[in-house]
Amino acid sequence: MTLDLKLDLPENVFKEAKKAGLLQPAEIERLLREELRRRRVDELFAAADKLAGLELPPLTEEELEAEIAAAREARAK
């Protein structure tokens, strides 16, 4: 998929990014993938913190397996 992107950057940022090779398509893709991964990790930790704050009894082995199966099924859709 192709996306034409126009950026409005301060001249000093443009020059430094260009010199560092950050404006090349492969590098922009790498930066975007890295940021997406970082955000997923942040969301995971936020969810873990939220769950840790709940005072719920631990899941049984059967309940845990059912939750995993439901999450996999939802992810496959």
C-alpha positions as CSV (number, residue, x, y, z in Angstrom):
1,M,0.0,0.0,0.0
2,T,1.3,3.4,-0.8
3,L,0.7,6.6,1.1
4,D,1.9,10.0,0.0
5,L,2.9,11.9,3.1
6,K,3.6,15.6,3.4
7,L,5.3,16.8,6.6
8,D,5.7,20.3,7.8
9,L,8.9,20.3,9.8
10,P,11.2,23.0,11.2
11,E,14.2,23.3,9.0
12,N,16.7,22.1,11.6
13,V,14.6,18.9,12.3
14,F,14.3,18.3,8.6
15,K,18.0,18.6,8.0
16,E,18.9,16.4,11.0
17,A,16.4,13.7,10.1
18,K,17.5,13.7,6.5
19,K,21.2,13.4,7.5
20,A,20.3,10.5,9.8
21,G,18.4,8.8,7.0
22,L,15.1,9.0,8.9
23,L,13.1,10.3,5.9
24,Q,13.6,7.1,3.8
25,P,10.5,4.9,3.4
26,A,12.1,1.9,5.1
27,E,13.2,4.0,8.0
28,I,9.7,5.6,8.4
29,E,8.2,2.2,8.3
30,R,10.6,1.0,11.0
31,L,9.8,4.0,13.2
32,L,6.0,3.5,12.8
33,R,6.3,-0.2,13.6
34,E,8.4,0.5,16.7
35,E,5.9,3.1,17.9
36,L,2.9,0.7,17.3
37,R,4.7,-2.0,19.3
38,R,5.5,0.5,22.1
39,R,1.9,1.5,22.2
40,R,0.7,-2.1,22.4
41,V,3.1,-2.8,25.2
42,D,1.9,0.3,27.1
43,E,-1.7,-0.8,26.6
44,L,-0.8,-4.3,27.9
45,F,0.8,-2.8,31.0
46,A,-2.1,-0.4,31.6
47,A,-4.5,-3.3,31.4
48,A,-2.4,-5.4,33.8
49,D,-2.3,-2.5,36.3
50,K,-6.1,-2.2,36.0
51,L,-6.5,-5.9,36.6
52,A,-4.1,-5.8,39.5
53,G,-6.2,-3.2,41.2
54,L,-9.4,-5.4,41.1
55,E,-10.0,-7.6,44.0
56,L,-11.1,-10.7,42.2
57,P,-10.5,-14.3,43.1
58,P,-8.0,-16.1,40.9
59,L,-9.3,-17.9,37.8
60,T,-9.5,-21.7,37.9
61,E,-7.5,-23.6,35.2
62,E,-10.8,-24.2,33.3
63,E,-11.8,-20.5,33.4
64,L,-8.3,-19.5,32.3
65,E,-8.4,-21.9,29.3
66,A,-11.9,-20.6,28.4
67,E,-10.6,-17.0,28.5
68,I,-7.6,-17.9,26.3
69,A,-9.9,-19.7,23.8
70,A,-12.3,-16.8,23.7
71,A,-9.5,-14.2,23.1
72,R,-8.0,-16.4,20.3
73,E,-11.4,-16.7,18.7
74,A,-12.0,-12.9,18.9
75,R,-8.5,-12.2,17.5
76,A,-9.2,-14.6,14.5
77,K,-12.2,-12.6,13.4
